[in-house]
């Protein structure tokens, strides 16, 4: 259920009594990023509130449009496919996808992209390291001779999503022997127990390392890019003081840094806000107080 914020926020000056509300999706990375946005704004003198786990991309997006939240960290691939419903590309060039998303959100929805954080939470074609070394597999296209005998483990949406397996197969020109769909949390266990041969993991998921998997290079652009971006309503983005604070996060988080933070949350059981705070301090983006 969405939490309705009844007050209408226009420009918010530093030290304003108005609260900037940040929405998140219901998983580790989003919690960390939501608190990261909150902390960097609070360090600059703003009041914030993080609404954890509001729902998926569409729910947070609708909440943003209605003014129920003011800031949301989402992903270009999700906006391209789910929100703007743009046609699949023959090659998922991340720069083209970003440009189309930025333009589409601004012109069609009056939503502004404030910052591109620097990392991608992409699907990643992953295989056991032993197999990669035995067959000298480095790129996804290297799978072509072996795919007809391999079982792919993936999430429930990927096999039929417009940005998923159909586009992947078109880009690479091969199909796997079988596709097994399951909850995302189960794909790593499936490949560990040799129930599948290859999986669609995620580039910011540290479990790939824990299970000694190798991510193959997406050499033909068959996987839709999911660059992490901060978005707000365009009217809210007119407040240049707030935007200048949020822009401090531009390009500051790479794939490894995000994967490390996700590991701290999932495996080390640290609090999302503590993880976010430690990262911001390490980057000199907030004061250590």
N, C-alpha and C positions, 0 to 999 in steps of 0.2 A: 504493500500500500504506500502511495506517495504521501509524504508529509507536506501539507500545504502551508506555505509561508504567506501570511495575509498582507504583510506590508509590501509596498512597491518600492523598489530600490532604483534610484536614479544614479547620479554621480555620487560616489562615496568619498569624501575627503578623509585624509589621514586623521585618525582619532575620532571618527564619526561614531555615534551610538548605534548606527545600523550594523547589522551582522552580515558578513559575506558567507553564504551557505555553499558548501562544496559537496557535490554528489559523487558516489562511487558505485561501482559494480561489486558483486558479492564474492570477491576472491583476493588472495594475498597481495598481489601487485597493486591492485586498485586501492586497497586500504593504505598501503605505504605511500602511494603517490598522493592520495587525498590529504593525508596528514602532512606530507611534504609541502603542498600548496598552502595548507593552513598555517604551518609554522613560519614559512617565509613571509606570509602576509602579516602574521601576528608580530614578527620581529620588526616589521616596518610600522607597527602601531595600529593595525586594523583588528577588529573583532571578527572571529570566524566560528563556524560550526561545521563539522564533518558529518554528513548523513551517510553512514556506512551501509553498503549493500542494498541500495534502493531497487536495484534490478539490473537488467541488461542495458545495452546501448540505447535502444529505443525508449525505454522508460526514463532513463536519465536525460535523454535528449528532449523528450516532451516536457519534463520537469524544468529544464533550462529554458525552453521556449515560453513556458507559462510563468516564468519568474519565481518558481518554487525553489530553484537553486540558481546560483550565479556563475559557478565555475564547475567544469567537468573535464576530467582527463579521459580521452577516448583514443580510438585507433583508426588510422586512415582507411584500412581495408573494410572495417565495419561500417564506416560512414559511406564509403563508395558503394558498397553492396546492399546494406540493410536500410540506410536512411535515404540516400539519393537514388538508389536503384539504377545505377549507371550500367551500361552494357559491358560484358567481359572484354578484356583486351587480349590480343594474341600473345602479347608478352607483358607481364606485370612489371613494367618499369616503375620503381618506387617514386621517382621524380614526377612522372606523368600522373600517377595515382594521387600524389600529394597535391599537385597543381589543380587537378580536376575536383578534388575534395574541397580545397580552399576556395576555389571559384564557385562551386555549387552551393556550399554553405553560405557564402557571403551574398550571392546574387539571388538565390531562391529562398533562403531561410532567414536572412538577416542575422547570421551567426558568424562570429569572427574567430579565426584561428590566432591565438595569442602567441603561442610558442610551440616549437617542435623539440621535444625533450632529448632526442639523440639516439634512442634505442628503438628496435623493432621487436614486437612480440609476434613473430611470424610462425606459421607452421614450418616444421623442419623435418625433412626425410632423414630418419636415423636408423642405423643398423649396428649390430654388435661389432666392436673393434676387431675381434678375431676374424670375422667375415670380411671386413674391409681390408685387412692386411692380407688375408689369404687370396682374395680375388683382385687386389689392387684397385679398390673402389674409392674414388675421390669425389666424383661428380655424380649428380642424379642420373645423367645420361649413361653413366657406366653400368647402370642396372639393366639396361635394355636386353642383353643376352640372357639374364637370369630372372627377370620379372615374371615370365610366363609360368615359372615353377614356384613363385614366392607368394606368401600370404601377407597382406597388408593389414595392420591393426590401426584403427583410427577412431575418431569420435563419431557421434551419431549423425551430426550434420554434414560432415565433410563429403561423404559419397555422393550426395545429391545437390549440394549447394552450388549455385552458379559460379562461385569463385573457387570451388573445391575440385573434386576428383575429375569431373568432366573436362574442365579447363586444363588440369594437369596432364591428363591423357592426351589431349589435343596437342599440347606443347611438346611432349616427349615422344609421342607416337608409339607407346607401348601400354599394355594393361597387365595388372597382376593376376595371378591365377585365381585368387579369392580375396575378398575384402571382408574383414570382421569389424563391425561397429560396436563400440562400447563406451562407457563413461570415460572421460579424459584421464581420470585418476588411475584407470585400470590398464592403460596401454603399456606402461612401463613394466608392470607385473607380467603382462602377457608375453612380452618379448623376453623377459628374464626367464620365464618358464617354458620358452620355446613353443608357445602356442601360435605365435606369428613370427615372421622373418624380418619384417621391416615395419616401422611405425611412423606416424606423423606426430612428432613431439613438438616442443615449442622452444624457440631460441632463447628465452629467458628462464627456462626451467632447468634448475641445477641437477634434477634427477637424471638427466642424460649422462652426466659425469659419474654419478653414483652407481649407475648400471653399466658403466664403461661402454657407452655408445658413441658412435661417430656421426656427426651431422654432415651429410653430403652437400656439396655446393649446388645451389639451384642455378645451374649454368644456362638454362634456357628460359628463365623467368616464368616457370610454371606455377609458382606459389605467390598468392596475393600478399603484398607487403602490408604490415600493420605497424606503421610508424606511430609512436605515442605523441599525441598533441593535446594542448590545453585549449579549450574553447569556452567562449562566453557569448552572451547576446551582444550584437553590435552596439546597441545603445549603452550597455554597460562598459564595453571596450572603449567608449569615448572618454572615460576617466583615465587619462594618461598616467596619473600617479599610480593607480592600481596596476595598470598594464606594465609599467616600467618595473614594478616589483616582480610580477609574474615572468617577465622576459629574462630575469636573472637565471631562470632554469633552462633557457634555450641551449640545447646541445650539451648539457651537463651530465647526462646519464647515458653511458654506453651499455651494450648488451651484457657485458660481464658484470658491470656494477649492479644492474638490475637483477641479474641472476643471483649474485651474491646476497643481495637484500632479500630476495624471495627465499633463499636458503635459510637465512637467519630467522625468517618468519615460520617456514614450514618445518625445518629440522631442529633449529635451536630454540624455537618457541619464544622468540622475543616479541615484544609488543610492536605493532606497526608504527606507532608514533615515536617510540624510542629509536627504531631503525632509521626512520626518516630524519630525526633530529641529528643522530650521529653522522649521517651522510652529509647533511647540510653544513654542519660544523666543519667536517673534514674538507669540504670544498670552499670554506670561507664565506659561505652564503648567508649565514646567520651568526649572531654573536653567541659565545659559549657562556650562557647564563642560566 
